[in-house]
Amino acid sequence: MRKLIFISIVGLMNFTEIYAQQIPLYSQYMMNSFLLNPAIAGSVDYFPVILTARRQWVGIDNGPSTQAISAHYLFEYQNLGVGGYLFNDKFGAVSRTGVQACGAYHIKLSDINSKLSFGLAFKAFQFKFDQTQFRPIDDADPALNYGTIKKFVPDADFGVYFYNPKYYAGISATQLIEFKIDLGDSTLDKNSIIRHYFLTGGYKYEFNEQFEIEPSLLLKGTLKTPWQIDINLKAYYQKNYWIGLSYRTSKDLVVMLGLKYKKYYLGYAFDYTFSSLKKYTNGSHEIMIGGNITEGKNKGSKLL
């Protein structure tokens, strides 16, 4: 019974969004792809600091809730990017709070005016499993002790990123270690943190100095679950205002809006699902607040 309970909570998180998720889901990752790939650390010539807050599946009690603050920077003469982020992710009885630090080495490909970077990240988080969040049919179920299990989990991510001001492509793998979590019951198999893969690509078309559009794709999944594709299109006006649409093959439609004032910007995304979850949720909301701290000191600054 206890194994069934754990699979019901954590196992849900192994699948793509239609089943729930094991890692945080972001809708505005085009503005902060660093959260998906450590090789992106230092890929811009300013110092971006970004706060993201997401409330998923509004209307469902204890639905996924995520907060993250990230930053990264390039030491140009060493071709070395460094960065990190703090995160908190909660879904029902399960939560993860931790930190990640990474480094990326950037190789200049002068012949094609591009760069290729390789990034490695190390992270650690506290995994918390709180049985007090359960609403059991039988309050006297002996499989429940209504306690809290806390485990320290080490992990690592790796990524490759190819880019220039017009286009980009990347591949990354997160949760490389696939750490096995022991719930303290010898009769229960240990449950692995599952490795996830991300493939991204995009291109910016400039119509003139006022307008540009950016189509992009994201392919994500694991070797044990169905894969999901995001098809995205964003339009920029004067590089300071943007609107975007995204469609996920998990039957979700995302609308994004944003504006930038000097070095600071604000973005908002609303997700609406056409899956069977639409009977229970009013959608998902995500807010992004950021600042490009050293923007303007170097030529070629761009929003990423």
Secondary structure as a PSIPRED ss2 file (coil, helix, strand):
# PSIPRED VFORMAT (PSIPRED V4.0)

   1 M C   1.000  0.000  0.000
   2 R H   0.000  1.000  0.000
   3 K H   0.000  1.000  0.000
   4 L H   0.000  1.000  0.000
   5 I H   0.000  1.000  0.000
   6 F H   0.000  1.000  0.000
   7 I H   0.000  1.000  0.000
   8 S H   0.000  1.000  0.000
   9 I H   0.000  1.000  0.000
  10 V H   0.000  1.000  0.000
  11 G H   0.000  1.000  0.000
  12 L H   0.000  1.000  0.000
  13 M H   0.000  1.000  0.000
  14 N H   0.000  1.000  0.000
  15 F C   1.000  0.000  0.000
  16 T C   1.000  0.000  0.000
  17 E C   1.000  0.000  0.000
  18 I C   1.000  0.000  0.000
  19 Y C   1.000  0.000  0.000
  20 A C   1.000  0.000  0.000
  21 Q C   1.000  0.000  0.000
  22 Q C   1.000  0.000  0.000
  23 I C   1.000  0.000  0.000
  24 P C   1.000  0.000  0.000
  25 L C   1.000  0.000  0.000
  26 Y C   1.000  0.000  0.000
  27 S C   1.000  0.000  0.000
  28 Q C   1.000  0.000  0.000
  29 Y H   0.000  1.000  0.000
  30 M H   0.000  1.000  0.000
  31 M H   0.000  1.000  0.000
  32 N C   1.000  0.000  0.000
  33 S H   0.000  1.000  0.000
  34 F H   0.000  1.000  0.000
  35 L H   0.000  1.000  0.000
  36 L C   1.000  0.000  0.000
  37 N C   1.000  0.000  0.000
  38 P H   0.000  1.000  0.000
  39 A H   0.000  1.000  0.000
  40 I H   0.000  1.000  0.000
  41 A C   1.000  0.000  0.000
  42 G C   1.000  0.000  0.000
  43 S C   1.000  0.000  0.000
  44 V C   1.000  0.000  0.000
  45 D C   1.000  0.000  0.000
  46 Y C   1.000  0.000  0.000
  47 F C   1.000  0.000  0.000
  48 P E   0.000  0.000  1.000
  49 V E   0.000  0.000  1.000
  50 I E   0.000  0.000  1.000
  51 L E   0.000  0.000  1.000
  52 T E   0.000  0.000  1.000
  53 A E   0.000  0.000  1.000
  54 R E   0.000  0.000  1.000
  55 R E   0.000  0.000  1.000
  56 Q C   1.000  0.000  0.000
  57 W C   1.000  0.000  0.000
  58 V C   1.000  0.000  0.000
  59 G C   1.000  0.000  0.000
  60 I C   1.000  0.000  0.000
  61 D C   1.000  0.000  0.000
  62 N C   1.000  0.000  0.000
  63 G C   1.000  0.000  0.000
  64 P C   1.000  0.000  0.000
  65 S E   0.000  0.000  1.000
  66 T E   0.000  0.000  1.000
  67 Q E   0.000  0.000  1.000
  68 A E   0.000  0.000  1.000
  69 I E   0.000  0.000  1.000
  70 S E   0.000  0.000  1.000
  71 A E   0.000  0.000  1.000
  72 H E   0.000  0.000  1.000
  73 Y E   0.000  0.000  1.000
  74 L E   0.000  0.000  1.000
  75 F E   0.000  0.000  1.000
  76 E H   0.000  1.000  0.000
  77 Y H   0.000  1.000  0.000
  78 Q H   0.000  1.000  0.000
  79 N C   1.000  0.000  0.000
  80 L E   0.000  0.000  1.000
  81 G E   0.000  0.000  1.000
  82 V E   0.000  0.000  1.000
  83 G E   0.000  0.000  1.000
  84 G E   0.000  0.000  1.000
  85 Y E   0.000  0.000  1.000
  86 L E   0.000  0.000  1.000
  87 F E   0.000  0.000  1.000
  88 N E   0.000  0.000  1.000
  89 D E   0.000  0.000  1.000
  90 K E   0.000  0.000  1.000
  91 F E   0.000  0.000  1.000
  92 G C   1.000  0.000  0.000
  93 A C   1.000  0.000  0.000
  94 V E   0.000  0.000  1.000
  95 S E   0.000  0.000  1.000
  96 R E   0.000  0.000  1.000
  97 T E   0.000  0.000  1.000
  98 G E   0.000  0.000  1.000
  99 V E   0.000  0.000  1.000
 100 Q E   0.000  0.000  1.000
 101 A E   0.000  0.000  1.000
 102 C E   0.000  0.000  1.000
 103 G E   0.000  0.000  1.000
 104 A E   0.000  0.000  1.000
 105 Y E   0.000  0.000  1.000
 106 H E   0.000  0.000  1.000
 107 I E   0.000  0.000  1.000
 108 K E   0.000  0.000  1.000
 109 L E   0.000  0.000  1.000
 110 S H   0.000  1.000  0.000
 111 D H   0.000  1.000  0.000
 112 I H   0.000  1.000  0.000
 113 N C   1.000  0.000  0.000
 114 S E   0.000  0.000  1.000
 115 K E   0.000  0.000  1.000
 116 L E   0.000  0.000  1.000
 117 S E   0.000  0.000  1.000
 118 F E   0.000  0.000  1.000
 119 G E   0.000  0.000  1.000
 120 L E   0.000  0.000  1.000
 121 A E   0.000  0.000  1.000
 122 F E   0.000  0.000  1.000
 123 K E   0.000  0.000  1.000
 124 A E   0.000  0.000  1.000
 125 F E   0.000  0.000  1.000
 126 Q E   0.000  0.000  1.000
 127 F E   0.000  0.000  1.000
 128 K E   0.000  0.000  1.000
 129 F E   0.000  0.000  1.000
 130 D E   0.000  0.000  1.000
 131 Q H   0.000  1.000  0.000
 132 T H   0.000  1.000  0.000
 133 Q H   0.000  1.000  0.000
 134 F C   1.000  0.000  0.000
 135 R C   1.000  0.000  0.000
 136 P C   1.000  0.000  0.000
 137 I C   1.000  0.000  0.000
 138 D C   1.000  0.000  0.000
 139 D C   1.000  0.000  0.000
 140 A C   1.000  0.000  0.000
 141 D C   1.000  0.000  0.000
 142 P C   1.000  0.000  0.000
 143 A C   1.000  0.000  0.000
 144 L C   1.000  0.000  0.000
 145 N C   1.000  0.000  0.000
 146 Y C   1.000  0.000  0.000
 147 G C   1.000  0.000  0.000
 148 T E   0.000  0.000  1.000
 149 I E   0.000  0.000  1.000
 150 K E   0.000  0.000  1.000
 151 K E   0.000  0.000  1.000
 152 F E   0.000  0.000  1.000
 153 V E   0.000  0.000  1.000
 154 P E   0.000  0.000  1.000
 155 D E   0.000  0.000  1.000
 156 A E   0.000  0.000  1.000
 157 D E   0.000  0.000  1.000
 158 F E   0.000  0.000  1.000
 159 G E   0.000  0.000  1.000
 160 V E   0.000  0.000  1.000
 161 Y E   0.000  0.000  1.000
 162 F E   0.000  0.000  1.000
 163 Y E   0.000  0.000  1.000
 164 N C   1.000  0.000  0.000
 165 P C   1.000  0.000  0.000
 166 K C   1.000  0.000  0.000
 167 Y E   0.000  0.000  1.000
 168 Y E   0.000  0.000  1.000
 169 A E   0.000  0.000  1.000
 170 G E   0.000  0.000  1.000
 171 I E   0.000  0.000  1.000
 172 S E   0.000  0.000  1.000
 173 A E   0.000  0.000  1.000
 174 T E   0.000  0.000  1.000
 175 Q C   1.000  0.000  0.000
 176 L C   1.000  0.000  0.000
 177 I C   1.000  0.000  0.000
 178 E C   1.000  0.000  0.000
 179 F C   1.000  0.000  0.000
 180 K E   0.000  0.000  1.000
 181 I E   0.000  0.000  1.000
 182 D C   1.000  0.000  0.000
 183 L C   1.000  0.000  0.000
 184 G C   1.000  0.000  0.000
 185 D C   1.000  0.000  0.000
 186 S C   1.000  0.000  0.000
 187 T C   1.000  0.000  0.000
 188 L C   1.000  0.000  0.000
 189 D C   1.000  0.000  0.000
 190 K C   1.000  0.000  0.000
 191 N E   0.000  0.000  1.000
 192 S E   0.000  0.000  1.000
 193 I C   1.000  0.000  0.000
 194 I C   1.000  0.000  0.000
 195 R C   1.000  0.000  0.000
 196 H E   0.000  0.000  1.000
 197 Y E   0.000  0.000  1.000
 198 F E   0.000  0.000  1.000
 199 L E   0.000  0.000  1.000
 200 T E   0.000  0.000  1.000
 201 G E   0.000  0.000  1.000
 202 G E   0.000  0.000  1.000
 203 Y E   0.000  0.000  1.000
 204 K C   1.000  0.000  0.000
 205 Y E   0.000  0.000  1.000
 206 E E   0.000  0.000  1.000
 207 F C   1.000  0.000  0.000
 208 N C   1.000  0.000  0.000
 209 E C   1.000  0.000  0.000
 210 Q C   1.000  0.000  0.000
 211 F E   0.000  0.000  1.000
 212 E E   0.000  0.000  1.000
 213 I E   0.000  0.000  1.000
 214 E E   0.000  0.000  1.000
 215 P E   0.000  0.000  1.000
 216 S E   0.000  0.000  1.000
 217 L E   0.000  0.000  1.000
 218 L E   0.000  0.000  1.000
 219 L E   0.000  0.000  1.000
 220 K E   0.000  0.000  1.000
 221 G E   0.000  0.000  1.000
 222 T C   1.000  0.000  0.000
 223 L C   1.000  0.000  0.000
 224 K C   1.000  0.000  0.000
 225 T C   1.000  0.000  0.000
 226 P C   1.000  0.000  0.000
 227 W C   1.000  0.000  0.000
 228 Q E   0.000  0.000  1.000
 229 I E   0.000  0.000  1.000
 230 D E   0.000  0.000  1.000
 231 I E   0.000  0.000  1.000
 232 N E   0.000  0.000  1.000
 233 L E   0.000  0.000  1.000
 234 K E   0.000  0.000  1.000
 235 A E   0.000  0.000  1.000
 236 Y E   0.000  0.000  1.000
 237 Y E   0.000  0.000  1.000
 238 Q C   1.000  0.000  0.000
 239 K C   1.000  0.000  0.000
 240 N C   1.000  0.000  0.000
 241 Y E   0.000  0.000  1.000
 242 W E   0.000  0.000  1.000
 243 I E   0.000  0.000  1.000
 244 G E   0.000  0.000  1.000
 245 L E   0.000  0.000  1.000
 246 S E   0.000  0.000  1.000
 247 Y E   0.000  0.000  1.000
 248 R E   0.000  0.000  1.000
 249 T C   1.000  0.000  0.000
 250 S C   1.000  0.000  0.000
 251 K C   1.000  0.000  0.000
 252 D E   0.000  0.000  1.000
 253 L E   0.000  0.000  1.000
 254 V E   0.000  0.000  1.000
 255 V E   0.000  0.000  1.000
 256 M E   0.000  0.000  1.000
 257 L E   0.000  0.000  1.000
 258 G E   0.000  0.000  1.000
 259 L E   0.000  0.000  1.000
 260 K E   0.000  0.000  1.000
 261 Y E   0.000  0.000  1.000
 262 K C   1.000  0.000  0.000
 263 K C   1.000  0.000  0.000
 264 Y E   0.000  0.000  1.000
 265 Y E   0.000  0.000  1.000
 266 L E   0.000  0.000  1.000
 267 G E   0.000  0.000  1.000
 268 Y E   0.000  0.000  1.000
 269 A E   0.000  0.000  1.000
 270 F E   0.000  0.000  1.000
 271 D E   0.000  0.000  1.000
 272 Y E   0.000  0.000  1.000
 273 T E   0.000  0.000  1.000
 274 F C   1.000  0.000  0.000
 275 S C   1.000  0.000  0.000
 276 S H   0.000  1.000  0.000
 277 L H   0.000  1.000  0.000
 278 K H   0.000  1.000  0.000
 279 K H   0.000  1.000  0.000
 280 Y C   1.000  0.000  0.000
 281 T C   1.000  0.000  0.000
 282 N C   1.000  0.000  0.000
 283 G C   1.000  0.000  0.000
 284 S E   0.000  0.000  1.000
 285 H E   0.000  0.000  1.000
 286 E E   0.000  0.000  1.000
 287 I E   0.000  0.000  1.000
 288 M E   0.000  0.000  1.000
 289 I E   0.000  0.000  1.000
 290 G E   0.000  0.000  1.000
 291 G E   0.000  0.000  1.000
 292 N E   0.000  0.000  1.000
 293 I C   1.000  0.000  0.000
 294 T C   1.000  0.000  0.000
 295 E C   1.000  0.000  0.000
 296 G C   1.000  0.000  0.000
 297 K C   1.000  0.000  0.000
 298 N C   1.000  0.000  0.000
 299 K C   1.000  0.000  0.000
 300 G C   1.000  0.000  0.000
 301 S C   1.000  0.000  0.000
 302 K C   1.000  0.000  0.000
 303 L C   1.000  0.000  0.000
 304 L C   1.000  0.000  0.000
